Amino acid sequence: MIDLRSDTVTKPTPAMRQAMFEAEVGDDVYREDPTVNRLEARAAEIAGKEAALFVPTGTMGNTIAIKVLTEHGQEVICDSRAHLLDYELSMMAWFSGCLVRAIPTERGLLSWDAVRRQIRPVNPYGAPTGAVAVEQTHNMAGGTVYPMSTLCEICDGAHERGVRVHMDGARIFNASAALGIPVHEIASRADTLMFCLSKGLGAPSGSILAGPASLMDKGRLYRKRLGGGMRQVGMLAAAGLVALEESPAKLVIDHANAKFLAEGLAKVPGVQIDPSKVETNIVVFDVSATGHAPADVSARLRQRGILMNAINDRCVRAVTHYDVDRAQCIAALEAVTETLLETQAATTASAKTS
Ligand SMILES: *Cc1c(COP(=O)(O)O)cnc(C)c1O
């Protein structure tokens, strides 16, 4: 199987497994796991924040971030396809008691102008704005990257109005590789940053939430409430430390593979994708003009040993990562091309007979 469903499918490298085997551990709820403490210190440094928390998932990191940045009954502004909104089981409402103010965007990226118009001053009718959430890179929009200037405008503008900013940087290392700018600089103006160790960086699981020490102290308690108080979790932190040191430099290879896939897909009749807009490791392509449903394409590809997810009623998503090399991308591209042409032939044939 060539698995392009997500970069979450990456398996830990031999170096990670060795580090896990050798990890020094303790009870992390007592803050006595030396490996977790090292990971949190290193992650804070990379994020350019005072402190960091090791959390089991990105969803928990985002959940805690929104909780510490907002009060019950406030609004959180994000784009309308945000992971926080569509893939986290309404945790903003369920756990933090916040409404979402979703802004439709072309490429998943908010602008200060759009955000500004949705910030609500205190008044007797509307929910006040508590936070803005930006997704860097944007998953469902196809790994799109916020330019620094846009991020600065949003963060500075929000702060001027007393609104805080969370960066859902699940794939911030991909953004960093694409922009050639270090993570701490990309996240510098955001109050909190979440990033995943378990995606393109390849750790078996775990994410980081980073921000001011006072917020991370509060966040530690929310992590416990959510069932994220883990014990000898240095085993996982050890893999995370290797991921932080060794994986970021390799992401450019995934980006080149994604570009390669996008360029190939753009040549398939009926497929809509602009390869120049594929900036990182996510390739979202529209198959609606091929006359076949994305779910069917995904099912047919599976029969050929290629895994890609249908993400809506028009698009299929392929995500590159270090467990799929260029040769496998070539094979995947051939399979997609054949599948879509087959589909078109079948559709034409059935149109003729009917
Ligand atoms: C994957 C992802 C998350 C977190 O996902 P988990 O599966 O909970 O680790 C958050 N935001 C974005 C944009 C993601 O792609």
The ligand as a Tripos MOL2 file, in Angstrom:
@<TRIPOS>MOLECULE
LIG
   15    15     1     0     0
SMALL
NO_CHARGES

@<TRIPOS>ATOM
      1 C1         -4.0920   17.1670   12.4050 C.3       1 LIG1
      2 C2         -4.4720   18.5180   12.7400 C.ar      1 LIG1
      3 C3         -4.7720   18.8940   14.0600 C.ar      1 LIG1
      4 C4         -4.7380   17.9460   15.2410 C.3       1 LIG1
      5 O1         -5.1200   16.6680   15.0120 O.3       1 LIG1
      6 P1         -4.9800   15.4390   16.0310 P.3       1 LIG1
      7 O2         -5.3770   14.3070   15.1750 O.co2     1 LIG1
      8 O3         -5.9220   15.7070   17.1450 O.co2     1 LIG1
      9 O4         -3.5700   15.3620   16.5040 O.co2     1 LIG1
     10 C5         -5.0960   20.2080   14.2940 C.ar      1 LIG1
     11 N1         -5.1220   21.1030   13.3130 N.ar      1 LIG1
     12 C6         -4.8150   20.7910   12.0480 C.ar      1 LIG1
     13 C7         -4.8120   21.8570   11.0160 C.3       1 LIG1
     14 C8         -4.5030   19.4890   11.7060 C.ar      1 LIG1
     15 O5         -4.2260   19.1830   10.4350 O.3       1 LIG1
@<TRIPOS>BOND
     1     1     2 1
     2     2     3 ar
     3     2    14 ar
     4     3     4 1
     5     3    10 ar
     6     4     5 1
     7     5     6 1
     8     6     7 2
     9     6     8 1
    10     6     9 1
    11    10    11 ar
    12    11    12 ar
    13    12    13 1
    14    12    14 ar
    15    14    15 1
@<TRIPOS>SUBSTRUCTURE
     1 LIG1         1 GROUP 0 **** ****
